Amino acid sequence: MFRGLATAVLLMGIASSPAPAQTSQYVLSVGGSQLQCQSWRGERVPIRFNHSLPQVGRAYRSSDGRPVIEINPGILNQFSSPVARWWFAHECAHHELPPVANSEKQADCRAARKLRSAGLLQSADLDHFHRELRFVPASAMGHLPGPDRAEHVRKCFGATQQFAQSGRSNAQEAKPAPLPKIERQAP
């Protein structure tokens, strides 16, 4: 098991018993950090715990068109706090990025930059990615294989600024949307 396991709990105290997938909150606590998400349209994104989800998390729009993040806390808790925060930020990035710029690689980068900007990801934390993502497989949806993904996150973390490719010329390139509110909680 990894050192410094992430404590992923909903603020309303629902961590001790499995929460049905339809239970939603808007704040997720991971390693003492309170994480929230807002879509590129300005919508608050609810966070649902789903213990039967076969992956860490997923971002999708519900049948009524609302953004949702689903997290499997059992899987999330297998990662260190920096990597667990990044997983959540990755899923959030799928809602933050407009459809024209939404890809797995863009979500990986946005998550790393957002956490770096909030002071929740330090360069010393990047070694966790190489250790913890090494067995994560690639996917048909565009996820890089674990070692390549860890290196991609490292490069994104070090990038001073990265813009989403939106089909515009360099002179008209879009700036990324503002980063969502991530509060650092004192220990």
TORPA-4810 file (N, C-alpha, C, O; in nm, 3 decimals):
<nodes>
NODE_1_0.083_-0.117_0.000_0.000_0.000_0.000_0.088_0.124_0.000_0.199_0.120_0.054_M
NODE_2_0.045_0.232_-0.057_0.127_0.351_-0.071_0.130_0.432_0.057_0.032_0.439_0.132_F
NODE_3_0.245_0.494_0.081_0.264_0.580_0.196_0.174_0.702_0.181_0.160_0.756_0.072_R
NODE_4_0.113_0.744_0.291_0.030_0.864_0.287_-0.097_0.845_0.207_-0.130_0.929_0.123_G
NODE_5_-0.167_0.738_0.231_-0.289_0.711_0.155_-0.385_0.830_0.160_-0.398_0.897_0.263_L
NODE_6_-0.450_0.853_0.050_-0.545_0.963_0.044_-0.667_0.930_0.127_-0.715_0.817_0.128_A
NODE_7_-0.716_1.029_0.196_-0.839_1.013_0.270_-0.945_1.084_0.189_-0.956_1.206_0.192_T
NODE_8_-1.023_1.005_0.118_-1.127_1.064_0.035_-1.259_1.048_0.106_-1.314_0.938_0.112_A
NODE_9_-1.309_1.156_0.158_-1.437_1.150_0.227_-1.522_1.268_0.185_-1.470_1.375_0.154_V
NODE_10_-1.649_1.247_0.185_-1.740_1.358_0.161_-1.751_1.436_0.291_-1.745_1.378_0.399_L
NODE_11_-1.767_1.567_0.281_-1.768_1.650_0.400_-1.885_1.621_0.492_-1.879_1.651_0.611_L
NODE_12_-1.987_1.564_0.443_-2.104_1.537_0.526_-2.086_1.409_0.607_-2.180_1.364_0.672_M
NODE_13_-1.969_1.351_0.606_-1.939_1.236_0.690_-1.990_1.104_0.636_-2.026_1.016_0.714_G
NODE_14_-1.994_1.089_0.507_-2.050_0.968_0.447_-1.941_0.869_0.410_-1.967_0.780_0.330_I
NODE_15_-1.823_0.879_0.463_-1.714_0.792_0.418_-1.716_0.653_0.480_-1.664_0.560_0.419_A
NODE_16_-1.773_0.636_0.597_-1.762_0.508_0.665_-1.849_0.399_0.606_-1.817_0.281_0.620_S
NODE_17_-1.957_0.435_0.542_-2.041_0.333_0.480_-2.057_0.363_0.332_-2.056_0.479_0.291_S
NODE_18_-2.070_0.258_0.252_-2.084_0.282_0.109_-2.202_0.372_0.078_-2.314_0.350_0.125_P
NODE_19_-2.175_0.473_-0.002_-2.281_0.565_-0.042_-2.335_0.522_-0.177_-2.257_0.489_-0.266_A
NODE_20_-2.467_0.522_-0.193_-2.520_0.487_-0.324_-2.474_0.588_-0.427_-2.444_0.703_-0.394_P
NODE_21_-2.467_0.546_-0.553_-2.416_0.632_-0.659_-2.495_0.761_-0.672_-2.440_0.862_-0.717_A
NODE_22_-2.621_0.763_-0.633_-2.700_0.884_-0.650_-2.675_0.989_-0.540_-2.721_1.102_-0.554_Q
NODE_23_-2.605_0.953_-0.432_-2.572_1.049_-0.328_-2.467_1.145_-0.381_-2.361_1.102_-0.426_T
NODE_24_-2.496_1.274_-0.376_-2.406_1.374_-0.432_-2.371_1.480_-0.329_-2.452_1.516_-0.244_S
NODE_25_-2.249_1.527_-0.339_-2.201_1.643_-0.265_-2.120_1.726_-0.363_-2.092_1.681_-0.475_Q
NODE_26_-2.084_1.845_-0.322_-2.007_1.932_-0.411_-1.863_1.952_-0.366_-1.787_2.023_-0.433_Y
NODE_27_-1.824_1.891_-0.255_-1.688_1.906_-0.204_-1.635_1.768_-0.169_-1.705_1.687_-0.107_V
NODE_28_-1.512_1.742_-0.210_-1.444_1.616_-0.180_-1.318_1.651_-0.101_-1.242_1.738_-0.141_L
NODE_29_-1.297_1.582_0.009_-1.177_1.604_0.089_-1.077_1.494_0.058_-1.105_1.376_0.075_S
NODE_30_-0.959_1.535_0.012_-0.852_1.440_-0.018_-0.724_1.489_0.048_-0.673_1.596_0.015_V
NODE_31_-0.673_1.412_0.140_-0.548_1.447_0.207_-0.552_1.584_0.272_-0.452_1.655_0.273_G
NODE_32_-0.666_1.622_0.328_-0.680_1.752_0.394_-0.714_1.867_0.301_-0.732_1.980_0.348_G
NODE_33_-0.724_1.843_0.173_-0.759_1.948_0.076_-0.906_1.933_0.037_-0.953_1.823_0.010_S
NODE_34_-0.975_2.044_0.035_-1.115_2.045_-0.005_-1.123_2.075_-0.155_-1.084_2.183_-0.199_Q
NODE_35_-1.173_1.981_-0.231_-1.176_1.994_-0.377_-1.318_2.012_-0.426_-1.411_1.945_-0.380_L
NODE_36_-1.334_2.102_-0.521_-1.464_2.129_-0.584_-1.442_2.139_-0.734_-1.329_2.152_-0.781_Q
NODE_37_-1.550_2.135_-0.808_-1.538_2.145_-0.953_-1.650_2.232_-1.009_-1.763_2.230_-0.961_C
NODE_38_-1.615_2.306_-1.110_-1.711_2.389_-1.183_-1.685_2.369_-1.332_-1.571_2.371_-1.377_Q
NODE_39_-1.792_2.351_-1.408_-1.777_2.326_-1.552_-1.739_2.454_-1.625_-1.746_2.564_-1.569_S
NODE_40_-1.698_2.439_-1.749_-1.662_2.555_-1.831_-1.781_2.646_-1.854_-1.764_2.761_-1.894_W
NODE_41_-1.902_2.596_-1.830_-2.024_2.677_-1.841_-2.061_2.743_-1.709_-2.160_2.815_-1.702_R
NODE_42_-1.982_2.719_-1.605_-2.009_2.779_-1.475_-2.098_2.695_-1.384_-2.144_2.743_-1.280_G
NODE_43_-2.124_2.571_-1.422_-2.211_2.485_-1.342_-2.131_2.420_-1.229_-2.019_2.374_-1.252_E
NODE_44_-2.188_2.414_-1.109_-2.126_2.337_-1.001_-2.143_2.190_-1.037_-2.249_2.148_-1.082_R
NODE_45_-2.037_2.114_-1.016_-2.040_1.973_-1.054_-2.052_1.886_-0.928_-1.965_1.889_-0.841_V
NODE_46_-2.161_1.809_-0.918_-2.175_1.721_-0.802_-2.078_1.603_-0.811_-2.040_1.559_-0.920_P
NODE_47_-2.039_1.555_-0.695_-1.946_1.443_-0.683_-2.024_1.327_-0.624_-2.085_1.340_-0.517_I
NODE_48_-2.023_1.215_-0.691_-2.094_1.096_-0.644_-1.995_0.985_-0.614_-1.901_0.961_-0.691_R
NODE_49_-2.016_0.918_-0.502_-1.937_0.799_-0.470_-2.006_0.679_-0.531_-2.127_0.662_-0.516_F
NODE_50_-1.930_0.596_-0.600_-1.983_0.474_-0.658_-1.880_0.364_-0.634_-1.778_0.356_-0.703_N
NODE_51_-1.907_0.281_-0.535_-1.812_0.176_-0.496_-1.803_0.064_-0.599_-1.711_-0.018_-0.591_H
NODE_52_-1.894_0.058_-0.693_-1.888_-0.047_-0.795_-1.825_0.001_-0.926_-1.814_-0.077_-1.021_S
NODE_53_-1.785_0.125_-0.932_-1.719_0.178_-1.051_-1.586_0.105_-1.068_-1.508_0.099_-0.973_L
NODE_54_-1.557_0.049_-1.186_-1.434_-0.032_-1.203_-1.308_0.050_-1.226_-1.206_-0.006_-1.266_P
NODE_55_-1.312_0.180_-1.203_-1.197_0.267_-1.223_-1.199_0.374_-1.113_-1.292_0.380_-1.033_Q
NODE_56_-1.098_0.458_-1.111_-1.089_0.562_-1.008_-1.208_0.656_-1.017_-1.273_0.686_-0.916_V
NODE_57_-1.237_0.703_-1.137_-1.346_0.799_-1.152_-1.383_0.817_-1.296_-1.319_0.764_-1.387_G
NODE_58_-1.488_0.894_-1.315_-1.531_0.929_-1.451_-1.610_1.058_-1.447_-1.671_1.092_-1.346_R
NODE_59_-1.607_1.128_-1.556_-1.681_1.252_-1.572_-1.780_1.231_-1.686_-1.745_1.177_-1.790_A
NODE_60_-1.903_1.274_-1.664_-2.004_1.257_-1.768_-2.116_1.358_-1.747_-2.122_1.426_-1.644_Y
NODE_61_-2.202_1.367_-1.843_-2.324_1.447_-1.830_-2.440_1.351_-1.811_-2.453_1.252_-1.884_R
NODE_62_-2.524_1.380_-1.714_-2.638_1.295_-1.683_-2.743_1.305_-1.793_-2.729_1.385_-1.886_S
NODE_63_-2.845_1.225_-1.782_-2.951_1.224_-1.886_-3.019_1.359_-1.900_-3.075_1.390_-2.005_S
NODE_64_-3.016_1.440_-1.794_-3.073_1.575_-1.804_-2.970_1.681_-1.843_-2.998_1.800_-1.838_D
NODE_65_-2.848_1.636_-1.881_-2.746_1.727_-1.932_-2.657_1.791_-1.827_-2.574_1.875_-1.861_G
NODE_66_-2.673_1.754_-1.702_-2.591_1.814_-1.596_-2.458_1.740_-1.581_-2.452_1.618_-1.597_R
NODE_67_-2.351_1.815_-1.551_-2.220_1.751_-1.533_-2.216_1.674_-1.401_-2.276_1.715_-1.301_P
NODE_68_-2.146_1.561_-1.402_-2.132_1.476_-1.283_-1.991_1.419_-1.280_-1.934_1.387_-1.385_V
NODE_69_-1.936_1.406_-1.160_-1.813_1.330_-1.140_-1.848_1.214_-1.049_-1.909_1.232_-0.944_I
NODE_70_-1.810_1.096_-1.091_-1.828_0.976_-1.010_-1.691_0.929_-0.966_-1.598_0.922_-1.047_E
NODE_71_-1.677_0.896_-0.840_-1.550_0.853_-0.782_-1.571_0.720_-0.709_-1.671_0.702_-0.639_I
NODE_72_-1.477_0.629_-0.727_-1.477_0.507_-0.647_-1.375_0.530_-0.534_-1.255_0.523_-0.559_N
NODE_73_-1.422_0.558_-0.411_-1.328_0.589_-0.303_-1.237_0.472_-0.267_-1.126_0.494_-0.220_P
NODE_74_-1.282_0.350_-0.289_-1.197_0.234_-0.260_-1.073_0.232_-0.348_-0.965_0.197_-0.302_G
NODE_75_-1.089_0.270_-0.473_-0.974_0.276_-0.563_-0.893_0.403_-0.539_-0.770_0.399_-0.537_I
NODE_76_-0.961_0.516_-0.520_-0.892_0.643_-0.496_-0.801_0.633_-0.374_-0.691_0.688_-0.374_L
NODE_77_-0.846_0.563_-0.270_-0.768_0.551_-0.147_-0.642_0.467_-0.163_-0.561_0.462_-0.071_N
NODE_78_-0.623_0.402_-0.276_-0.502_0.325_-0.300_-0.385_0.414_-0.344_-0.272_0.366_-0.355_Q
NODE_79_-0.412_0.540_-0.368_-0.310_0.632_-0.417_-0.269_0.731_-0.307_-0.345_0.757_-0.214_F
NODE_80_-0.150_0.784_-0.320_-0.103_0.890_-0.229_-0.190_1.013_-0.248_-0.259_1.026_-0.350_S
NODE_81_-0.187_1.102_-0.152_-0.269_1.224_-0.160_-0.243_1.305_-0.287_-0.339_1.348_-0.351_S
NODE_82_-0.115_1.329_-0.326_-0.094_1.408_-0.448_-0.156_1.343_-0.573_-0.215_1.411_-0.656_P
NODE_83_-0.143_1.211_-0.584_-0.197_1.142_-0.702_-0.350_1.135_-0.693_-0.418_1.149_-0.795_V
NODE_84_-0.404_1.113_-0.574_-0.550_1.110_-0.558_-0.612_1.246_-0.592_-0.715_1.252_-0.659_A
NODE_85_-0.547_1.354_-0.547_-0.598_1.488_-0.584_-0.593_1.506_-0.735_-0.685_1.562_-0.795_R
NODE_86_-0.485_1.458_-0.797_-0.472_1.471_-0.942_-0.581_1.391_-1.014_-0.637_1.439_-1.113_W
NODE_87_-0.614_1.271_-0.965_-0.721_1.194_-1.028_-0.851_1.273_-1.027_-0.920_1.282_-1.129_W
NODE_88_-0.884_1.332_-0.912_-1.007_1.412_-0.905_-0.996_1.531_-1.000_-1.090_1.559_-1.075_F
NODE_89_-0.883_1.601_-0.996_-0.866_1.718_-1.082_-0.874_1.680_-1.230_-0.922_1.758_-1.312_A
NODE_90_-0.826_1.560_-1.264_-0.835_1.511_-1.402_-0.982_1.497_-1.443_-1.022_1.543_-1.550_H
NODE_91_-1.063_1.434_-1.358_-1.205_1.419_-1.391_-1.274_1.555_-1.399_-1.357_1.578_-1.486_E
NODE_92_-1.238_1.643_-1.308_-1.294_1.779_-1.310_-1.255_1.850_-1.439_-1.337_1.921_-1.498_C
NODE_93_-1.132_1.831_-1.483_-1.085_1.898_-1.606_-1.170_1.861_-1.726_-1.186_1.943_-1.818_A
NODE_94_-1.226_1.741_-1.728_-1.315_1.704_-1.839_-1.438_1.795_-1.844_-1.494_1.818_-1.951_H
NODE_95_-1.480_1.846_-1.730_-1.593_1.939_-1.728_-1.547_2.084_-1.746_-1.623_2.166_-1.796_H
NODE_96_-1.424_2.115_-1.707_-1.372_2.251_-1.720_-1.336_2.286_-1.864_-1.350_2.400_-1.906_E
NODE_97_-1.288_2.187_-1.937_-1.246_2.212_-2.074_-1.366_2.215_-2.167_-1.453_2.128_-2.157_L
NODE_98_-1.373_2.311_-2.258_-1.482_2.310_-2.357_-1.466_2.189_-2.449_-1.354_2.141_-2.467_P
NODE_99_-1.575_2.140_-2.506_-1.568_2.018_-2.586_-1.460_2.018_-2.694_-1.399_1.913_-2.718_P
NODE_100_-1.433_2.129_-2.758_-1.334_2.134_-2.864_-1.193_2.108_-2.812_-1.106_2.067_-2.889_V
NODE_101_-1.170_2.129_-2.683_-1.036_2.112_-2.626_-1.029_1.994_-2.529_-0.927_1.976_-2.462_A
NODE_102_-1.135_1.916_-2.519_-1.141_1.811_-2.418_-1.082_1.681_-2.470_-1.137_1.617_-2.560_N
NODE_103_-0.971_1.642_-2.411_-0.907_1.514_-2.443_-0.844_1.462_-2.315_-0.831_1.536_-2.217_S
NODE_104_-0.804_1.337_-2.316_-0.740_1.281_-2.197_-0.608_1.352_-2.167_-0.579_1.381_-2.051_E
NODE_105_-0.529_1.379_-2.268_-0.401_1.446_-2.246_-0.421_1.589_-2.195_-0.347_1.635_-2.109_K
NODE_106_-0.520_1.658_-2.249_-0.550_1.794_-2.202_-0.597_1.791_-2.057_-0.559_1.877_-1.978_Q
NODE_107_-0.682_1.693_-2.023_-0.731_1.681_-1.885_-0.615_1.651_-1.790_-0.611_1.704_-1.679_A
NODE_108_-0.523_1.565_-1.832_-0.406_1.536_-1.749_-0.327_1.663_-1.722_-0.288_1.690_-1.608_D
NODE_109_-0.303_1.741_-1.825_-0.225_1.865_-1.811_-0.298_1.968_-1.726_-0.239_2.027_-1.636_C
NODE_110_-0.424_1.988_-1.754_-0.499_2.087_-1.678_-0.499_2.052_-1.530_-0.484_2.140_-1.446_R
NODE_111_-0.515_1.923_-1.499_-0.516_1.880_-1.359_-0.381_1.912_-1.292_-0.379_1.963_-1.180_A
NODE_112_-0.271_1.882_-1.358_-0.139_1.909_-1.301_-0.118_2.059_-1.281_-0.068_2.100_-1.176_A
NODE_113_-0.155_2.139_-1.379_-0.136_2.285_-1.370_-0.224_2.344_-1.261_-0.181_2.433_-1.187_R
NODE_114_-0.348_2.296_-1.252_-0.441_2.349_-1.152_-0.390_2.321_-1.011_-0.391_2.410_-0.926_K
NODE_115_-0.346_2.200_-0.988_-0.297_2.164_-0.855_-0.166_2.237_-0.823_-0.145_2.279_-0.709_L
NODE_116_-0.079_2.252_-0.922_0.045_2.327_-0.902_0.012_2.472_-0.865_0.070_2.527_-0.771_R
NODE_117_-0.080_2.532_-0.939_-0.119_2.671_-0.915_-0.179_2.690_-0.776_-0.159_2.794_-0.713_S
NODE_118_-0.252_2.590_-0.727_-0.315_2.598_-0.595_-0.218_2.559_-0.482_-0.254_2.565_-0.365_A
NODE_119_-0.095_2.519_-0.518_0.001_2.478_-0.417_-0.024_2.338_-0.364_0.027_2.300_-0.258_G
NODE_120_-0.104_2.259_-0.437_-0.139_2.124_-0.392_-0.059_2.016_-0.463_-0.079_1.897_-0.437_L
NODE_121_0.030_2.055_-0.551_0.119_1.961_-0.618_0.255_2.028_-0.630_0.269_2.134_-0.690_L
NODE_122_0.355_1.963_-0.571_0.491_2.014_-0.572_0.577_1.926_-0.662_0.540_1.812_-0.691_Q
NODE_123_0.690_1.977_-0.705_0.778_1.897_-0.791_0.821_1.768_-0.720_0.838_1.666_-0.787_S
NODE_124_0.837_1.771_-0.589_0.876_1.651_-0.515_0.767_1.543_-0.521_0.796_1.425_-0.505_A
NODE_125_0.642_1.583_-0.545_0.531_1.488_-0.553_0.531_1.408_-0.683_0.466_1.304_-0.692_D
NODE_126_0.603_1.454_-0.784_0.596_1.391_-0.916_0.650_1.249_-0.917_0.612_1.170_-1.002_L
NODE_127_0.738_1.216_-0.823_0.788_1.079_-0.814_0.675_0.981_-0.782_0.679_0.865_-0.822_D
NODE_128_0.573_1.028_-0.709_0.457_0.943_-0.679_0.391_0.896_-0.809_0.346_0.781_-0.817_H
NODE_129_0.384_0.983_-0.908_0.317_0.948_-1.034_0.389_0.833_-1.103_0.325_0.741_-1.154_F
NODE_130_0.521_0.838_-1.107_0.597_0.732_-1.172_0.579_0.599_-1.099_0.568_0.494_-1.164_H
NODE_131_0.575_0.601_-0.967_0.555_0.477_-0.891_0.412_0.426_-0.901_0.389_0.307_-0.922_R
NODE_132_0.315_0.515_-0.886_0.176_0.474_-0.871_0.100_0.454_-1.003_0.000_0.383_-1.005_E
NODE_133_0.146_0.514_-1.110_0.078_0.497_-1.239_0.144_0.392_-1.327_0.095_0.365_-1.437_L
NODE_134_0.253_0.334_-1.282_0.331_0.246_-1.370_0.253_0.128_-1.425_0.287_0.078_-1.533_R
NODE_135_0.150_0.081_-1.356_0.073_-0.034_-1.405_-0.063_0.006_-1.463_-0.142_-0.081_-1.500_F
NODE_136_-0.090_0.135_-1.471_-0.217_0.181_-1.528_-0.209_0.164_-1.680_-0.118_0.217_-1.743_V
NODE_137_-0.305_0.091_-1.738_-0.297_0.065_-1.882_-0.342_0.185_-1.966_-0.409_0.276_-1.918_P
NODE_138_-0.303_0.181_-2.091_-0.354_0.278_-2.190_-0.500_0.243_-2.217_-0.547_0.135_-2.180_A
NODE_139_-0.572_0.333_-2.281_-0.711_0.304_-2.315_-0.743_0.352_-2.456_-0.672_0.434_-2.513_S
NODE_140_-0.850_0.298_-2.510_-0.896_0.338_-2.642_-0.947_0.482_-2.642_-0.960_0.545_-2.747_A
NODE_141_-0.975_0.536_-2.522_-1.025_0.673_-2.511_-0.912_0.776_-2.514_-0.938_0.896_-2.511_M
NODE_142_-0.787_0.730_-2.520_-0.675_0.822_-2.531_-0.589_0.834_-2.407_-0.496_0.915_-2.405_G
NODE_143_-0.617_0.755_-2.303_-0.529_0.755_-2.186_-0.394_0.695_-2.226_-0.389_0.588_-2.288_H
NODE_144_-0.287_0.761_-2.192_-0.154_0.708_-2.217_-0.127_0.593_-2.121_-0.186_0.587_-2.013_L
NODE_145_-0.038_0.500_-2.159_0.001_0.396_-2.063_0.072_0.461_-1.943_0.136_0.565_-1.958_P
NODE_146_0.060_0.400_-1.826_0.107_0.457_-1.701_0.240_0.530_-1.703_0.244_0.647_-1.666_G
NODE_147_0.351_0.466_-1.745_0.480_0.537_-1.744_0.479_0.661_-1.835_0.536_0.764_-1.798_P
NODE_148_0.417_0.650_-1.952_0.409_0.766_-2.043_0.320_0.874_-1.984_0.348_0.993_-2.000_D
NODE_149_0.215_0.833_-1.916_0.124_0.929_-1.856_0.194_1.004_-1.742_0.178_1.125_-1.728_R
NODE_150_0.269_0.932_-1.662_0.343_0.997_-1.553_0.442_1.099_-1.609_0.457_1.208_-1.553_A
NODE_151_0.509_1.066_-1.717_0.602_1.159_-1.778_0.529_1.279_-1.839_0.578_1.392_-1.833_E
NODE_152_0.414_1.254_-1.897_0.331_1.362_-1.952_0.288_1.459_-1.840_0.294_1.580_-1.858_H
NODE_153_0.247_1.405_-1.727_0.210_1.489_-1.612_0.330_1.571_-1.567_0.317_1.690_-1.536_V
NODE_154_0.447_1.508_-1.562_0.569_1.580_-1.522_0.596_1.697_-1.617_0.628_1.808_-1.573_R
NODE_155_0.583_1.674_-1.747_0.606_1.781_-1.845_0.501_1.891_-1.830_0.534_2.010_-1.837_K
NODE_156_0.377_1.852_-1.810_0.271_1.952_-1.793_0.294_2.036_-1.668_0.271_2.157_-1.668_C
NODE_157_0.338_1.971_-1.562_0.366_2.041_-1.437_0.472_2.148_-1.458_0.462_2.257_-1.404_F
NODE_158_0.573_2.116_-1.538_0.682_2.209_-1.563_0.651_2.315_-1.666_0.723_2.415_-1.675_G
NODE_159_0.544_2.297_-1.744_0.510_2.394_-1.848_0.465_2.524_-1.783_0.387_2.523_-1.688_A
NODE_160_0.515_2.635_-1.834_0.476_2.763_-1.777_0.335_2.802_-1.819_0.262_2.864_-1.743_T
NODE_161_0.298_2.766_-1.939_0.162_2.794_-1.985_0.133_2.702_-2.102_0.218_2.680_-2.189_Q
NODE_162_0.014_2.649_-2.103_-0.024_2.559_-2.211_-0.164_2.596_-2.256_-0.254_2.616_-2.174_Q
NODE_163_-0.182_2.604_-2.385_-0.312_2.638_-2.439_-0.371_2.519_-2.511_-0.299_2.440_-2.572_F
NODE_164_-0.502_2.506_-2.503_-0.571_2.399_-2.573_-0.574_2.431_-2.721_-0.597_2.546_-2.760_A
NODE_165_-0.552_2.332_-2.803_-0.562_2.352_-2.947_-0.710_2.358_-2.984_-0.785_2.264_-2.957_Q
NODE_166_-0.751_2.467_-3.044_-0.893_2.484_-3.075_-0.916_2.515_-3.221_-1.025_2.559_-3.259_S
NODE_167_-0.815_2.492_-3.304_-0.834_2.519_-3.445_-0.809_2.665_-3.481_-0.826_2.702_-3.597_G
NODE_168_-0.771_2.748_-3.387_-0.744_2.889_-3.415_-0.595_2.909_-3.441_-0.512_2.827_-3.403_R
NODE_169_-0.563_3.019_-3.504_-0.422_3.050_-3.525_-0.359_3.088_-3.392_-0.429_3.116_-3.295_S
NODE_170_-0.225_3.090_-3.389_-0.156_3.125_-3.265_-0.197_3.262_-3.214_-0.208_3.281_-3.093_N
NODE_171_-0.219_3.357_-3.303_-0.257_3.491_-3.260_-0.395_3.493_-3.195_-0.424_3.582_-3.115_A
NODE_172_-0.478_3.396_-3.228_-0.614_3.393_-3.173_-0.632_3.279_-3.073_-0.745_3.246_-3.037_Q
NODE_173_-0.524_3.219_-3.029_-0.535_3.103_-2.943_-0.605_3.137_-2.812_-0.578_3.239_-2.750_E
NODE_174_-0.695_3.049_-2.771_-0.775_3.071_-2.652_-0.694_3.052_-2.526_-0.610_2.962_-2.519_A
NODE_175_-0.717_3.136_-2.427_-0.657_3.117_-2.297_-0.740_3.012_-2.223_-0.861_3.004_-2.244_K
NODE_176_-0.677_2.933_-2.137_-0.755_2.836_-2.061_-0.854_2.906_-1.970_-0.830_3.019_-1.927_P
NODE_177_-0.965_2.839_-1.940_-1.065_2.893_-1.849_-1.002_2.912_-1.712_-0.904_2.845_-1.679_A
NODE_178_-1.058_3.003_-1.631_-1.003_3.021_-1.496_-1.007_2.890_-1.418_-1.095_2.806_-1.437_P
NODE_179_-0.909_2.874_-1.331_-0.901_2.753_-1.251_-1.011_2.754_-1.145_-1.045_2.861_-1.093_L
NODE_180_-1.066_2.637_-1.112_-1.171_2.633_-1.011_-1.114_2.659_-0.873_-0.993_2.652_-0.851_P
NODE_181_-1.202_2.688_-0.781_-1.161_2.714_-0.644_-1.117_2.584_-0.578_-1.193_2.488_-0.569_K
NODE_182_-0.994_2.583_-0.532_-0.943_2.471_-0.452_-0.884_2.536_-0.328_-0.791_2.615_-0.337_I
NODE_183_-0.938_2.501_-0.214_-0.893_2.561_-0.090_-0.795_2.469_-0.021_-0.813_2.348_-0.017_E
NODE_184_-0.693_2.527_0.033_-0.596_2.451_0.112_-0.638_2.462_0.257_-0.657_2.572_0.309_R
NODE_185_-0.652_2.349_0.322_-0.694_2.347_0.460_-0.572_2.330_0.550_-0.487_2.245_0.524_Q
NODE_186_-0.565_2.410_0.654_-0.452_2.401_0.746_-0.452_2.266_0.817_-0.559_2.215_0.850_A
NODE_187_-0.334_2.208_0.840_-0.327_2.077_0.908_-0.374_2.084_1.052_-0.374_1.983_1.122_P
</nodes>
